Amino acid sequence: MRVIRAISLIVLVSTPLAAQPGVTADSARPTSLLDVTPGTRVLLIEGRRRKETARAGRVVAADSATVTLVGARGDTVRVATSAVRKAFRSAGRRPRGQGAAVGMLTGLVLGGALGYSAGSDCGADAFVCFDRSDTLVAGALAGMGVGALIGVAVSGGERWQALGLPSLTSLELRPAGAGFTARVTF
């Protein structure tokens, strides 16, 4: 009976921590690099496979030729749209509280199981004895603490959503004398 009360108490204390809401994304997400609004945080990968350069920053302006970013240190960078191989927009950061709650609940279960298995059934002639219910509670509490620390350390990174790249093919027609000139770029 002591074991059931101890588990109930631990679950009741840790349940509100697991119910933290996550980051909700807006419904009008841009799907193309040219659709992002100024101020949106983006990650651009440019160059060839072995010599890639990643640039992250907030969009100042984007058109079919260039994307202008402001980096974390306030430096302005212009990136040619034709050089961009992959583009991503920030979908927010993962909440650290949610990682701590998941780690805490995982530690509760694993620590409780380890604590229970480490305990023993005490006989009347035992000099030093740790009862299973005591080791269950101690293991669950220690597991919650360790799990919360690991959950905070592992979570909290930025989430990225892939963006489509603009088409690099264009056709330009101009009048020239009695006819016209055509220019195709790839």
Protein Blocks (a to p, Z undefined) as FASTA:
>chain_A
ZZmmmmmmmmmmmmmmmmpccddddfbdcfbfklpcehiacdddedjfklcccdddddfb
dcfkbccdddfkopacdddfklpmbdcddebjadfklmmmmmmmmmmmmmmmmmmmmpcc
ddfklmbdcdfklmmmmmmmmmmmmmmmmmmmmgoiacddddddddfbdcddddehjbcc
ddddZZ
